[in-house]
Amino acid sequence: MPLPQSSPLPIPQTEVALMYDAVHLFAKALDDLDRSRHIDITPLECDGDITWVHGNSLINYMKWVQVNGLTGLIKFDTEGFRRDVTLDIVEMNKEGLNRVGKYKKEGKYWCPPPPPPTSLFSYVIAVPPPPLLSLFYVGPDSGANYTRTYSEIQQGIVESLQNKTLIISTILASPYTMLRETSEQMTGNDRYEGFCVDLIHEISEIIGFNYTLKLADDSNHGKFDQKLQKWNGMIGELLDQKADLAIGDLTITYEREHAVDFTMPWMNLGISILYRKPTKKPPNLFSFLSPLSLDVWLYMATAYLGVSLLLFVLARFSPYEWSNPHPCDTAPEKLANEFSLLNCLWFCIGSLMQQGGDLLPKAVSTRIVAGIWWFFTLIMISSYTANLAAFLTVERMESPIESAEDLAKQTKIKYGSMYGGSTWNFFSSSEVPTYQRMFSFMESQNPSVYTKSNEEGMKRVLKGDGQYAYMMESSSIEYITERYCDLTQVGGPLDSKSYGIALPPGSPYRTMVNAAVLRLQEMGRLHVLKRKWWKEKRGGGTCQDDESKSSSKANELGLNNVGGVFVVLLAGMGLASVVAVCEFVWKSRKRTLQPGGLGITAQSVDDWGLRGASGEGSVRLPVCLGRRDANEGAEDEIRRGCFHTLF
């Protein structure tokens, strides 16, 4: 009924006004009927079959009579429906009832089709069974005049949310929603903490509503049950009107988008692989050989022998490598060549070790060979030195898998996901051959490779000792690897998806929640919250600190890293000692077997008159600038000396 602009008396309730007008109309019709004819009063029984003879006449008079009552003009059509009704459309806001339109209908009751999309809205109130009211569109000449702009509608929704308490459905999942770690007894929303708890708190502060967190009854995200033909989890609670919003690690999927409404994403992510870090291999004793492969070492040894042999041949072939072994003798019978096979080997190994030698080529051909060999050794030694530093100081850990393709190509390492989740749905509906093959493999495994939660999958990876990989959202993997240093993410994201806040279909709050999420994103609050719960709270940043400490200084080299060098040194020293003994025994035996060859003795020195005045035991020996012949004995060399020196 129309609301009076001002009235000194209190406004009666609608039921009282309608009852008063009904009695007033009945009395008026009965009075008109009594004036038109004589009315006989006949007692009747409610259970009897006898009716009042004036009953139909009274009903007709009630249809014809018009009365101005508390609810306006009262008149009915021939079918008994009230006509020419004028009603005020009111809306409840924080200040109370507010008139927002007027309803007027001429003729009988009518329910037209819903309105087309337009910036202005016209509605009429239809009255189904109480207490429900529905809004319908009518033409501009009749019906409800209910015109409001979009901003006015949104403002009305915001005002309707003021101090209103919404039910927020969620599930326990780190770090989105977790039970608060405290020894005190907590109640209500104080029992929970996490990224989503802080996010919904920030949104409620912007919009201005209250909320109550409620865990989903079955602790599921939301999956459509084909047998029961209904949704479970948080999606099911929205559809069953048990919650107004659902928040958590809830992925926006095609099926869920058709069942409920989602806000704009508050986090973007993708499916990735959680795997155990490979164990560090103990350092090899001969790790100094690791910078070059076995093939390279063999090629270098072959090149060394080949260059030495070529240098020996060219030195023998070139006349410029032959020289006079005795400079004092101007007409020597024999010429000497310094580049014997052993000297060539020594020259090449000296160049390879960057140490040089006392032999230098004289001919152009041998100098070309030496220059090319020096260039070769320069490149190889530089490459070896640069790579050696990396091999000795950087810990190398090889993983058996590097991507999803590596998982699909093998059967030794098992892999799975959370059954019924968005990751499982991705593999089950994928048309990529690799992912189809992976899904078939997971379905065929017994015992099952699926888990009931991400936490169960993480524990299975830890206990699997490299024999199990778990596929889940990359954001959750990032959270886990910040706290469990034995786990790592393998490969990049397999797809692209997002988390969003779910609302019942057609919810009027979607636009406001979208605006609040966008505002938090522009303010950088989403980044701050992620850093807080990923890298700071609940042991976050542990593995990152370990990596920064290890990368701040070079790894110390232990005996296991360079022990092989000491082994080579000891082996070389032992070999040199053995060779020296062999040389001494061989030379002594050779001189002993020569006729009269007893070596240099003190008596022979006295016979030659070579003992000097420098004291007892001091011998002045001749030294010639040229090299002696290999078949020439020590006594012959002394006899042909050019000058003497103390020995």
C-alpha positions in Angstrom: 0.0 0.0 0.0 1.2 3.6 -0.5 3.2 5.0 2.4 1.8 8.3 3.7 4.1 11.2 3.5 3.4 12.2 7.1 0.9 10.8 9.6 0.4 11.6 13.2 -0.8 8.0 13.8 1.4 5.0 13.5 1.2 3.1 10.2 -0.7 -0.2 10.7 0.7 -3.5 9.6 -0.2 -4.7 6.1 -2.2 -7.6 7.4 -4.3 -5.4 9.7 -5.0 -2.9 6.9 -6.0 -5.6 4.5 -8.3 -7.3 7.1 -9.9 -3.9 7.9 -10.6 -3.2 4.2 -11.9 -6.7 3.7 -14.4 -6.3 6.6 -15.3 -2.8 5.3 -16.0 -4.2 1.8 -18.1 -7.1 3.1 -20.2 -4.7 5.2 -20.7 -2.4 2.3 -21.8 -5.1 0.0 -24.1 -6.6 2.6 -25.7 -3.2 3.2 -26.3 -2.7 -0.5 -27.8 -6.1 -0.8 -30.1 -5.5 2.1 -31.3 -2.3 0.6 -32.1 -3.9 -2.7 -34.2 -6.8 -1.3 -35.4 -8.5 1.8 -32.9 -10.8 3.3 -34.0 -13.8 5.2 -31.8 -15.1 7.9 -31.5 -18.8 7.8 -29.3 -20.8 10.2 -26.8 -23.0 8.3 -24.5 -25.8 9.2 -20.9 -25.8 8.1 -21.1 -29.5 7.3 -24.5 -29.4 5.6 -25.3 -29.3 1.9 -27.8 -26.4 2.2 -26.4 -23.0 1.0 -27.6 -19.5 1.7 -29.9 -18.3 -1.0 -28.4 -14.9 -1.1 -24.8 -16.1 -1.2 -24.2 -15.6 -4.9 -25.8 -12.2 -4.8 -23.6 -11.1 -2.0 -20.5 -12.2 -4.0 -21.7 -10.2 -7.0 -22.2 -7.2 -4.9 -18.7 -7.5 -3.5 -17.4 -7.5 -7.1 -19.4 -4.4 -8.0 -18.8 -2.4 -4.8 -15.9 0.1 -4.7 -14.6 1.3 -1.3 -11.7 3.6 -0.4 -9.9 1.8 2.4 -6.6 1.9 4.2 -4.9 0.1 1.2 -6.4 2.5 -1.4 -9.3 2.0 -3.8 -10.8 -1.5 -3.4 -12.5 -3.0 -6.4 -12.5 -6.3 -8.1 -12.9 -7.6 -11.6 -15.5 -10.2 -12.8 -13.1 -13.1 -11.8 -12.7 -11.8 -8.3 -9.2 -10.3 -8.6 -8.4 -6.9 -7.2 -7.8 -4.3 -9.9 -6.4 -0.8 -10.2 -3.9 -1.5 -7.4 -1.3 1.1 -6.5 1.6 0.0 -4.4 4.9 1.6 -3.2 8.0 -0.4 -3.8 10.3 -0.1 -0.8 13.8 -1.3 -0.1 15.5 -1.9 3.2 18.8 -0.1 3.8 20.8 1.0 6.8 18.5 3.9 7.4 15.3 1.7 7.2 12.6 1.4 4.6 13.1 3.7 1.6 10.6 4.2 -1.2 12.3 3.3 -4.5 9.3 3.0 -6.9 5.6 2.7 -7.4 3.5 -0.2 -8.7 0.3 0.4 -10.6 -1.6 -2.3 -12.5 -4.8 -1.7 -14.4 -6.8 -4.7 -15.3 -6.4 -8.2 -14.0 -3.3 -9.7 -12.5 -0.6 -10.4 -15.1 3.0 -11.8 -15.1 4.9 -10.6 -18.2 8.4 -11.9 -19.4 11.6 -10.8 -17.8 13.3 -7.6 -18.9 15.9 -7.3 -21.7 19.4 -5.9 -20.9 19.2 -2.1 -20.5 20.8 0.6 -18.5 17.4 1.5 -17.0 15.3 -1.1 -15.2 11.5 -1.2 -14.8 9.9 -3.8 -12.6 6.6 -4.9 -11.2 6.0 -6.7 -8.0 4.1 -10.0 -8.4 2.7 -11.6 -5.4 3.2 -15.3 -5.3 2.6 -17.3 -2.1 3.8 -15.2 0.9 6.3 -14.2 1.9 8.3 -14.3 -1.4 8.3 -11.4 -3.9 9.5 -11.5 -7.5 10.3 -8.7 -9.8 9.1 -8.6 -13.4 9.5 -6.3 -16.3 6.4 -4.4 -17.7 5.8 -1.8 -20.3 6.3 2.0 -19.7 2.5 2.7 -19.4 1.7 0.3 -16.7 3.4 -1.7 -14.0 6.2 -0.6 -11.6 8.1 2.5 -12.2 11.4 1.4 -10.7 14.2 3.2 -12.5 17.7 3.1 -11.1 21.2 3.6 -12.5 23.9 1.0 -12.3 25.9 3.0 -9.7 22.7 3.3 -7.6 22.2 -0.4 -7.7 25.8 -1.2 -6.7 25.6 1.4 -4.0 22.5 -0.3 -2.7 24.3 -3.7 -2.7 27.2 -2.2 -0.8 24.8 -0.6 1.8 23.0 -3.9 2.1 26.3 -5.6 3.0 27.1 -3.2 5.8 27.5 -5.1 9.1 26.1 -8.2 7.3 27.7 -11.5 8.3 28.7 -13.8 5.4 29.5 -17.5 5.7 32.9 -18.2 4.1 33.6 -21.8 3.2 37.2 -23.0 3.1 39.4 -26.1 3.6 42.6 -26.6 5.5 45.6 -26.3 3.1 49.0 -24.8 3.8 49.6 -21.9 3.6 46.1 -20.8 2.5 44.1 -21.8 5.5 45.7 -23.3 8.6 44.9 -23.9 12.2 46.6 -21.3 14.4 49.6 -22.6 16.4 48.9 -21.6 19.9 48.4 -23.1 23.3 45.4 -20.9 24.0 41.8 -22.0 23.4 40.7 -20.1 20.2 37.1 -19.7 18.9 35.5 -18.4 15.8 37.8 -16.9 13.1 40.7 -16.7 15.5 41.2 -20.4 15.1 42.5 -19.9 11.6 45.4 -18.2 9.9 47.0 -18.1 6.5 47.1 -16.4 3.1 43.3 -16.8 2.4 42.4 -15.8 5.9 44.3 -12.5 5.6 43.0 -12.0 2.0 39.3 -12.3 3.1 40.0 -10.0 6.0 41.4 -7.4 3.7 38.4 -7.7 1.4 36.0 -7.4 4.3 37.8 -4.2 5.4 37.3 -2.7 2.0 33.7 -3.6 1.5 32.6 -3.5 5.1 31.0 -6.8 5.9 31.5 -9.3 8.7 32.3 -13.0 8.0 32.5 -16.4 9.7 34.9 -19.0 8.4 33.5 -22.5 8.0 35.4 -25.6 7.0 33.8 -27.6 4.3 32.1 -30.7 5.6 33.9 -33.2 3.4 37.2 -31.2 3.1 37.1 -31.2 -0.7 37.5 -28.4 -3.2 34.6 -29.4 -5.4 34.0 -32.2 -7.8 30.8 -33.2 -9.6 29.6 -36.7 -8.7 28.2 -38.4 -11.7 26.4 -41.0 -9.7 24.7 -38.5 -7.3 24.5 -35.8 -9.9 25.6 -33.1 -7.4 28.7 -31.2 -6.4 30.7 -31.9 -3.3 33.2 -29.8 -1.3 33.1 -26.0 -1.2 31.3 -25.8 -4.6 28.5 -28.0 -3.2 28.1 -25.8 -0.1 27.7 -22.7 -2.3 25.0 -24.4 -4.4 23.3 -25.7 -1.3 23.2 -22.2 0.1 25.3 -23.2 3.1 27.9 -20.5 2.3 28.0 -17.1 0.6 31.7 -17.3 -0.5 34.3 -20.0 -0.9 38.0 -19.3 -0.7 41.1 -21.4 -0.7 43.4 -23.1 -3.2 40.4 -23.3 -5.5 41.3 -23.5 -9.1 39.1 -21.9 -11.7 38.1 -24.7 -14.1 35.6 -25.0 -17.0 33.3 -27.3 -15.0 33.3 -25.2 -11.9 32.8 -21.9 -13.8 29.6 -23.4 -15.2 28.3 -24.3 -11.7 29.3 -21.2 -9.8 30.6 -17.7 -10.3 34.3 -16.8 -9.8 36.0 -13.5 -9.1 39.0 -12.3 -11.0 42.1 -14.4 -10.1 44.1 -13.5 -7.1 47.0 -15.8 -8.0 48.3 -17.3 -11.2 50.1 -20.6 -11.3 50.6 -23.9 -13.2 51.0 -27.6 -12.7 54.6 -28.7 -12.0 56.5 -31.7 -10.6 57.7 -32.1 -7.0 60.6 -34.4 -6.7 63.3 -35.3 -4.3 66.7 -33.6 -4.8 69.3 -36.1 -6.0 71.8 -37.1 -3.3 75.3 -35.6 -3.6 77.8 -38.0 -5.0 81.1 -38.5 -3.1 84.0 -36.7 -4.8 86.1 -38.8 -7.1 89.7 -39.3 -6.1 90.8 -38.4 -9.6 88.3 -35.6 -10.0 91.1 -33.5 -11.6 90.5 -35.6 -14.7 86.8 -34.7 -14.9 87.1 -31.4 -16.8 87.9 -33.3 -19.9 86.2 -36.4 -21.1 87.9 -39.7 -21.7 87.8 -39.2 -25.5 89.6 -35.9 -25.2 92.3 -37.4 -22.9 92.9 -40.2 -25.5 93.0 -37.7 -28.3 95.5 -35.5 -26.4 97.7 -38.5 -25.7 97.6 -39.5 -29.4 98.4 -35.9 -30.4 101.3 -35.9 -28.0 102.8 -39.0 -29.4 102.1 -38.0 -33.0 103.7 -34.6 -32.6 106.8 -36.0 -30.8 107.3 -38.6 -33.6 106.8 -36.0 -36.3 109.3 -33.6 -34.6 111.8 -36.5 -34.4 111.4 -37.3 -38.1 111.6 -33.7 -39.2 114.7 -33.1 -37.0 116.4 -36.0 -38.6 115.4 -35.0 -42.1 116.3 -31.3 -41.8 120.0 -30.5 -42.2 119.7 -27.5 -40.0 119.1 -29.6 -36.9 122.6 -31.3 -37.2 125.5 -29.6 -35.4 129.1 -30.1 -34.5 129.3 -31.9 -31.1 132.9 -30.7 -30.5 133.3 -27.0 -31.1 137.1 -27.4 -30.6 137.3 -29.7 -33.5 136.8 -27.8 -36.7 136.6 -30.9 -38.8 134.5 -33.4 -36.9 133.9 -36.8 -38.3 130.4 -37.0 -36.9 127.5 -34.5 -36.4 125.2 -34.6 -33.5 121.4 -34.1 -33.5 119.9 -32.9 -30.2 116.3 -34.0 -31.1 116.5 -37.7 -30.3 113.2 -39.6 -29.7 113.5 -39.2 -25.9 114.4 -35.5 -26.3 111.4 -35.0 -28.6 109.1 -36.6 -26.0 110.6 -34.4 -23.3 110.2 -31.2 -25.4 106.5 -31.9 -26.1 105.7 -32.8 -22.5 107.5 -29.7 -21.3 105.5 -27.5 -23.6 102.2 -29.3 -22.6 103.0 -28.6 -18.9 103.8 -25.0 -19.7 107.4 -25.4 -18.4 109.5 -25.2 -21.6 112.9 -27.0 -21.8 116.5 -26.6 -22.7 116.0 -27.7 -26.3 114.8 -25.4 -29.0 114.3 -26.2 -32.7 116.6 -24.5 -35.3 115.1 -25.5 -38.6 112.0 -23.7 -40.0 110.0 -27.0 -40.3 110.6 -28.0 -36.7 109.8 -24.5 -35.5 106.5 -24.7 -37.4 105.7 -28.0 -35.6 106.7 -26.5 -32.3 104.6 -23.3 -32.8 101.5 -25.3 -33.7 102.0 -27.5 -30.7 102.4 -24.5 -28.4 99.2 -23.0 -29.7 97.4 -26.4 -29.2 98.7 -26.7 -25.7 97.7 -23.0 -24.9 94.0 -23.7 -25.9 93.8 -27.0 -24.2 95.5 -26.0 -20.9 93.4 -22.8 -20.7 90.2 -24.8 -21.3 91.2 -27.4 -18.7 92.1 -24.8 -16.1 88.9 -22.9 -16.5 86.8 -26.0 -16.3 88.8 -27.5 -13.5 87.8 -24.6 -11.2 84.1 -25.3 -11.8 84.4 -29.0 -11.3 86.3 -28.7 -8.1 84.3 -25.9 -6.5 80.7 -26.4 -7.8 78.7 -29.4 -6.5 77.1 -31.1 -9.4 73.9 -33.1 -8.8 72.3 -34.9 -11.8 68.6 -35.6 -11.6 67.2 -38.6 -13.5 64.2 -36.5 -14.7 64.2 -32.9 -16.0 60.6 -32.6 -17.4 57.3 -34.3 -17.8 58.5 -35.8 -21.0 61.3 -37.6 -19.0 58.6 -39.0 -16.7 56.5 -40.2 -19.6 59.5 -42.0 -21.2 60.2 -44.2 -18.2 58.4 -46.5 -15.8 60.9 -46.9 -12.9 59.9 -43.7 -11.2 56.2 -43.6 -10.2 54.2 -40.4 -10.3 50.7 -39.3 -9.3 48.5 -36.4 -8.1 45.6 -35.7 -5.8 42.6 -37.7 -7.0 39.7 -35.6 -8.1 41.6 -32.3 -8.0 42.3 -29.8 -10.8 45.6 -31.5 -11.6 43.9 -34.9 -12.0 41.2 -33.2 -14.1 43.9 -31.6 -16.3 45.5 -35.0 -17.2 42.2 -36.8 -17.5 40.8 -34.3 -20.1 44.1 -33.4 -21.9 44.4 -34.1 -25.6 48.2 -33.9 -25.6 49.6 -37.4 -26.3 52.3 -37.1 -23.6 49.8 -36.2 -20.9 47.4 -38.9 -22.1 50.1 -41.5 -21.8 51.0 -40.2 -18.3 47.3 -40.4 -17.2 47.0 -44.0 -18.5 50.1 -44.9 -16.6 48.7 -43.4 -13.4 45.4 -45.1 -13.8 47.0 -48.5 -14.3 49.2 -48.5 -11.2 48.5 -50.8 -8.3 48.8 -49.8 -5.5 47.4 -46.4 -6.5 49.7 -43.5 -7.1 46.9 -41.0 -6.2 46.7 -39.2 -2.9 43.9 -37.6 -0.9 45.7 -34.4 -0.2 48.9 -32.5 -1.3 50.4 -33.0 2.1 50.1 -36.8 1.7 51.8 -36.5 -1.7 54.7 -34.4 -0.3 55.3 -37.1 2.4 55.2 -39.8 -0.2 57.9 -38.0 -2.2 60.1 -37.6 0.9 59.8 -41.3 1.7 60.1 -42.5 -1.9 63.9 -42.0 -2.1 63.7 -40.8 -5.7 61.2 -43.4 -6.8 58.1 -41.2 -6.7 57.2 -37.8 -8.2 54.1 -35.8 -7.3 52.4 -33.3 -9.6 50.7 -30.3 -8.0 50.3 -26.5 -8.4 53.6 -24.6 -8.7 52.6 -22.2 -5.9 52.2 -25.1 -3.4 55.5 -26.5 -4.6 57.2 -23.2 -4.0 55.9 -23.2 -0.5 57.1 -26.7 0.2 60.6 -26.2 -1.2 61.0 -23.2 1.0 60.7 -25.5 4.0 61.9 -28.9 2.9 65.4 -28.5 1.5 65.4 -32.1 0.2 62.6 -31.4 -2.3 62.8 -29.4 -5.5 60.7 -28.4 -8.5 61.5 -30.2 -11.7 60.8 -28.5 -15.0 58.5 -25.6 -15.8 54.7 -25.3 -15.5 52.7 -27.7 -17.7 49.8 -25.4 -18.0 48.5 -22.0 -16.8 45.7 -21.7 -14.3 44.4 -19.4 -11.5 42.9 -19.3 -8.1 39.8 -17.3 -7.5 37.0 -16.7 -5.0 33.8 -18.7 -5.7 30.3 -17.3 -5.2 26.8 -18.7 -5.8 25.6 -18.3 -9.4 24.1 -14.8 -9.9 25.5 -13.5 -6.7 25.2 -9.6 -6.4 28.5 -9.5 -4.5 30.7 -10.5 -7.4 31.4 -7.1 -8.7 32.3 -5.7 -5.3 34.6 -8.6 -4.5 36.3 -8.2 -7.9 36.9 -4.5 -7.3 38.4 -5.3 -3.9 40.8 -7.9 -5.3 41.9 -5.6 -8.0 42.5 -2.8 -5.5 44.6 -5.1 -3.3 46.6 -6.2 -6.4 47.3 -2.6 -7.4 48.3 -1.7 -3.8 50.8 -4.6 -3.8 49.1 -6.3 -0.9 48.8 -9.6 -2.6 52.6 -9.7 -3.1 53.1 -8.7 0.5 50.8 -11.5 1.7 52.5 -14.1 -0.5 55.9 -13.1 0.8 54.7 -13.2 4.4 53.2 -16.7 4.2 55.7 -18.3 1.7 59.0 -16.9 2.9 58.5 -15.6 6.5 55.9 -17.5 8.4 55.9 -21.2 9.5 59.6 -21.7 8.8 59.8 -20.0 5.4 63.1 -19.0 3.9 65.0 -21.8 5.6 66.3 -23.4 2.3 66.9 -20.0 0.8 69.2 -19.0 3.7 71.2 -22.2 3.2 71.6 -21.5 -0.5 72.7 -17.9 0.1 75.3 -19.0 2.7 76.6 -21.6 0.3 76.8 -19.2 -2.6 78.4 -16.4 -0.6 81.8 -18.2 -0.4 83.5 -20.7 -2.6 83.4 -24.4 -1.5 86.5 -25.5 0.3 88.4 -28.3 -1.4 89.0 -31.3 0.7 91.4 -34.2 0.3 88.7 -36.1 -1.5 88.7 -33.5 -4.3 92.5 -33.2 -4.8 93.7 -36.4 -3.4 94.4 -37.8 -6.8 97.0 -35.2 -7.4 98.9 -36.3 -4.4 98.6 -39.9 -5.6 100.1 -38.9 -9.0 102.9 -37.0 -7.2 103.8 -40.0 -5.0 103.6 -42.3 -7.9 105.9 -40.1 -10.0 108.4 -39.8 -7.1 108.4 -43.5 -6.6 108.8 -44.2 -10.4 111.7 -41.7 -10.5 113.4 -43.4 -7.6 113.0 -46.8 -9.2 114.3 -45.5 -12.6 117.3 -43.9 -10.8 118.3 -47.2 -9.2 117.9 -49.0 -12.4 120.1 -46.4 -14.2 122.8 -46.7 -11.6 122.8 -50.5 -11.7 122.7 -50.6 -15.4 125.6 -48.1 -15.8 127.7 -49.6 -13.2 127.3 -53.1 -14.7 128.1 -51.7 -18.1 131.3 -50.1 -17.0 132.3 -53.1 -15.0 132.0 -55.3 -18.0 134.1 -53.0 -20.2 137.9 -54.0 -20.6 139.8 -51.8 -18.1 136.8 -49.7 -17.6 136.7 -49.1 -13.9 135.6 -45.5 -14.0 137.2 -42.4 -12.7 139.5 -43.1 -9.6 141.7 -41.0 -7.5 144.8 -42.9 -8.8 143.9 -42.1 -12.4 143.5 -38.4 -11.4 147.0 -38.4 -9.8 148.5 -40.1 -12.9 147.1 -37.4 -15.0 148.5 -34.7 -12.7 145.2 -32.9 -12.5 144.9 -32.5 -8.7 144.9 -28.8 -8.1 146.1 -26.6 -5.3 142.6 -26.2 -3.9 143.1 -28.8 -1.3 142.7 -32.5 -0.8 139.9 -34.1 -2.8 139.6 -31.2 -5.2 140.0 -32.2 -8.8 140.4 -29.9 -11.8 138.6 -31.5 -14.7 138.5 -30.4 -18.3 135.2 -29.1 -19.8 134.7 -28.8 -23.5 132.0 -26.6 -24.9 130.7 -29.3 -27.2 128.9 -32.4 -26.2 130.8 -35.6 -26.0 130.1 -38.6 -28.1 127.9 -41.3 -26.6 130.6 -44.0 -27.0 133.4 -41.7 -25.5 134.5 -42.6 -22.0 135.2 -40.2 -19.2 139.0 -40.5 -19.5 138.8 -39.6 -23.2 136.8 -36.6 -22.4 139.3 -35.4 -19.8 142.2 -35.9 -22.2 140.6 -33.7 -24.9 139.4 -30.9 -22.6 139.7 -27.3 -23.6 139.9 -25.9 -20.1 139.7 -27.2 -16.5 137.3 -26.6 -13.6 137.2 -27.8 -10.1 135.2 -31.0 -9.4 
